[in-house]
Amino acid sequence: MSHVATYLTDLAPGSGRRTPPRSRLRTDAPELSLDGEWDFRWSAAGEPDGEWGTLPVPAHWVLHGLRDGAAPYGRPQYTNVQFPFPIDPPHVPDENPVGDYRRTFDRPDWDTATVLLRLDGVESVYRVALNGTEVGVGKGSRLVQEFDVTDLLVPGPNELTVRVHQWSSMSYVEDQDQWWLPGIFRSVTLLSRPRDGLDDVWLRTGYSDGRGSVDPEITGTFPVTVSIPELGVERRFDAASDVTTVDVGPVEPWTAETPRLYDATVSSPGETVSLRLGFRTVAIEGERFLVNGRPVTFRGMNRHETHPERGRVFAEQARADLLRMKRHNVNAVRTSHYPPHHRVLELCDELGFWVVLENDLETHGFEFVGWRGNPSDDPAWEDVYLDRIARTVERDKNHACVVMWSLGNEAGTGRNLAATAHWVHRRDPERPVHYEGDHTAAYTDVYSRMYPSPAEVAAICADSGEVPGLSAVETQRVRARPFVMCEYAHAMGNGPGALDTYDAQADASPRHHGGFIWEWRDHGILTRTADGTPYYAYGGDFGEVVHDGNFVMDGMVLPDDTPTPGLAEFAAVSAPVVVVARPGSLEITNRYHSVDTAHLRFVAVVEDDGVMREETELAVPSVPAGESATVALPAWKPAPDAETWVTVRAELAADAPWAARGHVVSHAQFAVAQPARPSRPPQQVRRADTAGDAEFDEHTGRLRRLFGLDVDGPRLELWRAPTDNDRGIANDSADRRSSESRWRERGLDRLVHRVVSVDPHGPVVRVRVGAANSARTVDVTYRWTVADEVALQAEIVPSPDWDCTWPRVGVRFDLPPQLRHATWFGTGPRESYPDSTRAALVGRFAADLDELNVRYSRPQETGHRAGLRTVEIGDDTGVRLRLRTVSGPAGRRPGFTLAAHTPHELDRARHPHELPPPTRTHLFVDDAVHGLGSAACGVEVAPEHSLWPGARAFGMVFEAP
């Protein structure tokens, strides 16, 4: 191929022998996969002229060799909003990487009318030739394109070449928040289109009053027969004019909870295609979004296509991901921000998800120039917009799971988006149109917001007053539509917090139809350092000129498939059955869309200080969807001198396609009240002998040995390694500084300590803590009591001039590094923070150091567990130290963290492999910690979960093992 630059910058949606978009169907017509090893050569700019090597198809050329630390074909680039080239549409730089692909294949022995070449996904623009003759130009990186190559095939070997350019005019409308990963990353296939075949099939289904219907739209050669064997349906249409709606009789409806599918075929004289039909009806009635006449609440995830080694190349990991979603009470998927691999939608049909299917469109980088020149409002780009939405809708229109079409993401607004909405309304009147950027609901069917604060959500769901930023007329219009949060919490690093607040708002308002977490999975790319150390890379790790750092690491699942504590919190908050304890009874509310609770069993477990006393299956009647029931509970008695807790689990009574029998879908916990006990007189304190259990430094008063262990502490700790949310600037904050920046300004990351006095008879140690160039101080008094046990009372009094929150307030003890195991009675097994507590239960748990902390791709605060009663810390030989906390006002107890690194070490590292080798195990006993929030791209920590300075006192007791 000669180098022709015009197709890189023109605004044609494609050219050449392109065929009209159509449904992706399973057919008995033959096809030939062209996947496998292709010849490949690459140039960083201009026309490749070097030696040919090989590259697999599908793959991204920039990922080739990265796992082994090599990068023969350039490197990935990550930007969220920024364009990685000058904003000069439709032009792109001459420094434009180009990859040439080449392979030969023998012409199949097909007796066929037409042969098509299908490319399912190529980033960005590509030019196809067969046997030296140009076939056409393909555009739309995540959109399928078919070319007619019938008259270009020759008997015997045929040579197919594809030239792929990384940047083109289309890059301006493909500015999604993800890695830029060029190459042929989905399959390439040669298709036989038989004589007398089917050009396209759409079997629209409906459901009402227990009966199903099929409204066929068929183009091709007639007569055509539609068959649904399980329903006894076989309907022949002799001509296109004969095609009418078919009443198929009684059916089981398709929902995300009951994904009932029926096998169907459509046959013409030359071809039979197979479909799996789900009968359901989507409708909007006023402010309600309905499926089968019942309102839907999306408890969903935004899902990118990403894999640490394969990038956007499809892998069967998709099934595992969707199964994990089901097990964590995810019921919906937004395909951010493009149509996924077609197999993903087949899996969503099969497993059951409400899907908002998004077009391959985003122009976010124009925000930097005030949206000047934005393609969304430029008539020259209209054909591009209409082509993209048509290819999105036509491919996937047969999928029952798709209940809403989304025009794209973060592309401003304008006439071209309105035109695409009108096209969808004409083509598919049943399914609503979504686009968050239509802030006044001028051309879309639902009102969608991104990262609204709870206050904004309350205003939207209210029936009076104006919605912030909208006029009275606009407020009235948006309130007449269903409300959806297409992104509402940012799962970046440790967090997000306050999921329960949003969930409660969705329950409270019939207008509120839930939302989608941003996002499902971190996009980390597995690579190696110069010395071969593997790690997961993010923005800036490949020398990008502009990048957005670790903003791409924002998933509920880490790159190595580890689920984060945030996912457990989501599962608890989003439980389809809500169990609330009342005195002597349980109130059970069924939040399923359509199924009753007959598939669940309810089990009550009674534990005394975390030790199980009994397990009882409760007699719970089947509760219909949307209703509640009250169940009487047994009269459990509290254990003497112990905490008695009852945990109620709603679990699967039988195996389901997505989880085994016994899988817990919901839980609740409550304490059995203890009778009032008379207070006991204080015990007499006995002083330890000189060779005793605790040794203190005579100058500093610091503990040096404890029960034979080398110990250093306590040390007041107010700092935590900032979370990604701590580093973010909240959308709802008037102060455009992050919590991290405010904390650093006050010197919380560089506190120094001065011993004021040491009274050896307590001992009692007084310390003043402050930061360089600051007059703000904290006075700390450590009161020790050494007897059979070693007790510490910590009293903390800040000066009155503190004017920012604190990350934490507690004390740190440095222990020998071999102490890596903890068994505790408190909350767990997962961590918990003030605005993320629903997944935590009171019980007895055990974990090693690595299990206690999350290995985020950028190190940060992790591992706090609130409400500690007792903890035993040990090594391979057994328990070496015991600690119990002393309850404070209203029974509140400190929490604990056990970590291999200090907050300062975590703070300094950009990746886990940059952390120093551990030299101590660090035990933190925190009286309180700051919440998590979602300020990485969302809202700040709520006031009730914020930690403000104040006088505090808390206690703990160390016991010999």
CORGIGI-V341869 format. One line per field, one symbol per residue. phi: phi as a letter, one per 30 degrees, with the letter a starting at -180 (. if undefined). psi: psi as a letter, one per 40 degrees, with the letter a starting at -180 (. if undefined). Layout:
BEGIN
phi->???
psi->???
END
This chain:
BEGIN
phi->.ddbddddcdcddlaiddcddaddbdbdddbbdcdkdcdbbbbdaiddbdddcbadbdacddcdiddcicadbibdbcbccdddaedbdcdbdddbebbccaacaddddccbdbbccccdabcccbbcbbhicdclccbjdcbdbcbdcedcdbdidbccbbcccdcaedddcbcddaddbdkdcbdcbccdcddhccdabbcdcbbahiccbbcdbbblccdbccbbedcicbbccdaedddbdcdcidbddcbdcbddbcdbbbbcecabccbccccabcacbicccbbhicdccdcbbdbdcabdccicddbdeeddddddeedcidcbbcddcaddeeddddddeddjbdbcccddaabeddedciidieedbcedcedddddddddddddcddddddcaccdkbhbibldddddddddddddbddddccaddddchdbccbccbchddeddedddddcbicdeicddddedddddbdcbcdbbacdcidkdciddddddddddbdddciabdcbdbdcecdbbddcjddacdbejdciddbabhcddcbcdbdecidddeddddedddcedbccbdceiaccccccddbcdcddcccbcccbchicdcabbdddcddcdeicbbcbdcdcdcdddhadcbcccccbddbecdcadejddcabbbbcdddddcddcdddddcddddcddbbcddcciddcbbhicdbbldbebccbdeddddddcddccdddcdeeddddediddbdbbbddabcddddbbcbcbabehbcdbbcbccccbcbebccbccbbbdddcdbbdcdababbcccedddbbbbbclcldcdabecbbdddbdacbbadedddbcdddceaeajdbdidcbbccbbddkdcabbbccdcehidbdcbbbbdbdedddddcdbeddddedcbccccccdabddcibdealcdddedcccceadbbababcbdd
psi->hihhededeifheiiafiiiiiihihieiiihheiahiihiiidiahheaihaihihiihdeeheddeeigdfaiihhicdihfiigfieiiidghihhhihiiihhighgidihihhhdhhhciihhihfehhdihhigdfhihhihedeeiiiaiihhihhhhdiideddeffigiihgiiheiihihhhhiifahdihhghiihhfeiiihgihhhahiihhhhgddefhhhhhdideehihhheahihihiedgghihhiihhideihihihhhhihhihhbehhihfeiihhhgiihhihiiedebehhieddddddddddeffheihhghfihiiddddddddddgihhhhiighhfddedeffehehddehddeddddddddddddddeeehddheihheahffaiadddddddddddddgddhihihdegeefdeieihhihfiidddddddeieiiihheiidddddddeeiihhgdhehhfhahaiifddddddddddhedhfaahihadhifihhaiideehiihiaheeefidiifbeeegfiehideehiidddddddddehehhhhhiheihhhhheideiaedeiihhhhhihfehhdihhhihhihhiheiiihhiiigiiiihfihhihhhhhiheiiieeiihehheiiiiiihhiihiiiiiiihhhhiidfadhhihddeeihdihfeihihiihhheiihhidddeihidehdhfiidddddddeeeefiihhhdihheecihhhihhaihfiehihhhhhhihhbdihihhhhhhiieehfiiidihaihhhiieegehhhihaiaeiiiidfgedehihahiiiidddeihgidhiihiehhifhdihhhaaeeahehihiihiahfehiiiihhieiidddddehdideeiihheihhhhhhdiiiadafedgbiihideeihiiihihiiihhii.
END
